[in-house]
């Protein structure tokens, strides 16, 4: 099974995690600060996407509420959770989704991810044979999970860069999409064209995820060969991503991503219209 690109989709900044010892000393302060922090990060990252509540934000926020909860086999509440119990409880509360309780069953839920990881995606590991451990991705190669063994047990934050987890990772699944259809543009200079395969309903908002690039990126949308709008975004590094959205009306559309010199990094063509 191809492994996803683990470096993509950074949301939660390392500075927050570096101060985890201080934050853990006061859960009320941690919860308050985290809520403000997530609101700022998601607002900056999603740009013009101004829906009042995001499912992914709720998932990450809810998962952080269980940080330091003891490990308890079969547990699903604040008294203790196991790895799948954490996922079950978080998705039930934050996304109104009832998921299987066994990791082996969870592994076959949702969509397999082979490129860009986003916060809220599920990561699966082979720790005892087959899919046997699961965590929730929070960005920048980090995930939150309930560990049953190791230097620290219970709900903790770990890194995919750790040898133990990188060697045992089986893959990732996506159970929650953003509010609208998602199209990922990898900024590697290769044209991504699905004109005949992709027919979108006019009036349906579409998310475009810009990934695998850095610096200032000019996002341009053309309708029937005429420029419709453009927007400038900044990617801090190749671990960063940005999400833009708009609502295409009926017609032929071309999306272009260019760097500061005008070099085309990605092109995506699609049609908006009714079938038949």
N, C-alpha and C positions, 0 to 999 in steps of 0.2 A: 504494500500500500504506500503510495507517495506521501511523504510527510509535508505538512504545510510550511510555509515560510514563517518562521517563528519570530523574526525580527520586526514584522510589520505591525502597525496598529497601536502605537504607543499612546496611551491616554493618561494613566495615572503617573505623575512625575516621581522620580526617585527621591526627591527631597522629602516628600511625605513619608516614605518608607524608612528613610534614614533616622527619622525622629520617632520611630515606632515605640522605643522604650519609654520616652517621655509621654507619648500619647496614651500608652496603655495604663499609665498611672491614674488616669481619670477618664472613665468611659463617657461621662457626660460631655466633657470638653471635646473628646475625640469625635463623638457623634455630631456635635454641633459644627466643629471645624470641617469634618468630612463632608457634611451636607453643603456648606458654603464652597468648599474646594471642588466638589463634583459639579456643582452648578456652574462655576466659572469655567472649568475645563470643558464640560460638554457644550457650554454656550460658545466658547471660542472655537472648538473643533468643528461643531456642526454649522457654524456661520449663520446663514439666513434661515436655516431650518428652525422655525420658532414655535413648534408645537410645545404646549405647556409642560407635558410630561413625556419622557422617553422611557420605553421599556428597558433598554439596556442600562440606562442610568439607575433605574429602580433596582435592577438585578444586582449591580455592583454595590449600590448603597446598602441594600438588604444583606448582602453577603458580608460586608464589613461590620454590620451590626452583630454578627456572630463571632467576630475575631476574639480569640482566647477562650472560646467555649470548649469545655473538655470533650475529649473523644469518648463516645459511648456507642458501642455496637448496637445498631438498630434504633438509635436515638434520632429524634426529629424536632427537638425544641431546645430552648436555652439551657436546659439541664445537661445536655450532651447530644452530639450528633456524630454519625459516621460520615464517610465521604459522600455517599449517595444520599444520605439523609439531609446533609447540608444542601445539596442541589435540589432535592425534592422540596424542602421547605422554602428555600429562596425563590424558586420558580413558581411555587404555589402562591406565595404572598405577593411577589413583585410582578409576575406575568400572567397570573391566573391560569397556569398550566399544571395539570396533574401528570407527573412523570412516573415511569417505573421506578421501583425502589432498588432494584438490583443493577449493579454497574454493567453486567453483561447484557441486560435488556436495554439500558440507556444507550449503549454503544451503537445500537441500530436505529436510534431515533434521529429525526431531523436530516439535515444535509451534510454530507462529507465536505470538509473544507480542505482545499489543496493549495490555496494561495494566501490571501490576506486574513489574518486573525483579527477579530474585533472583540472588545470587551463584552462579556456575556456568553461567548462561545464556550463549549465544554471541551476539556482536554482529557484524554484517556491514556492510561498507563498499564503496562503489564508488570505487576509487582509479585504476583503469585501464580501466574499462568493465565494467559488470555487477558481480556479487559477486566481489570480487578481494582482499579483506582481511578477516581475522577476528580477534576477540579474545575474552577470557573476562571477563565482568562480575564485579567484586569488591565492588560496593556504592558508594553515594554518588557516582554518576556516573563512577566510575573503572573502568578495565579494564586487564588485563595482556595484552600482545601482543608479537610479534616484528616490529620495524620494519626495513624495508630501506633507508629514506632518512630524512633529517631531521637535526636537531641531534644527536640521539643514536640510534644504531641498536642492534639486538639486542633482547633481551627487556626491556621497559620498562613503566612504568605511565603511562597517559595519562588525560585527562579528556574526557568527552563534551561538556563545556562549551567545549572548544577549537573554534574556528571551523572548522578543517580537518576534524575528525571529525564535528561536528554537521551540516555541509553535505553530507557524503558518506555518512551512515548510511542503510542500506537497511532495516534491521529487526533483529529478534532472534528466536532460536529456542531452545526448551527441549528438551534431550535427556535431562535427568535430573530426575525429579520427587522430591519428598521421599518418605520411606518409605511414606506413606499418601496417599490421594486428597486433593487440595487444593481448597478453596473460598475464593475471595477476597471479602472484604467491603469494599467501598469506602465509607468513612464520609462520604458526601455527602448523607445524608437520603433517598435514594431506595430504595424497597423492592426487594429482589432476591428474587423468588419463582419457584421451579421445582418446585413440589409435584408436578405431574404428570410432569415430565420427569426428575426425579432420584429414583431408587429405589436406596437403598444396602442392601447386605447387612448384617443385624444382626451385631454382633460385629466389624465391620471398623473400625479406627481411622480417623478423619478429621481432617485438618489444616484449621484456619480461619486464614487470613491477614488480619489487620486492617491496612488501609492507608488513605492519604489522609485522615488525621486527626491531631490532636495533643492533648496533655493526658491526663487520666485518663479511661479508657474502661472502662465496666462491661459485661462480656461475660456474657450470660445464656442458659441453655439450658432450654427447656421441653419436656416430654414429655407428650403428650395433655393439653395445656392446664395442666399442673402444673409449677411451677418445679422443675427437676432439680438445677441447680447454677449458681453465678455466680462470676466471677473478675474482679478488678480489674487492669488493665494500664495502663501509662503509655507514651505515644508522645511522644518528645522534640519532634518537629516533623513536618511533612508529608513529610519525606524518610525518616522512620522507619517501621518496621512491626513487628508482633508476630505470633507464630504460637502458637496454642493447639490442643490436640487432646483428643478424648475418644472413647470407643467407644460409639456409640449402640446400644441394644437395640431390639427390634422395637416400632414405634409411630410416631406422628406427632410430628415435631419442629419446633420453632421456635427460631431463634437470633436474639437481639436484641443490638444494641450501642447503648449509651446514653452520653451525656456526663454531667458532674457534676450538671447541672440536671435530669436525667431525660429530656432530649430524645432521641427515638429517631433514631439515625443510620443504622442499617441493620437490615433484617429479612430472614431467609432461612428458608424453609420446605422441608422435605423429609420423605420417608418412609423408614423402615428396615423392610425385610421381604423376603420371598421372592417371586419372580415367580410368578404364577398363584395 
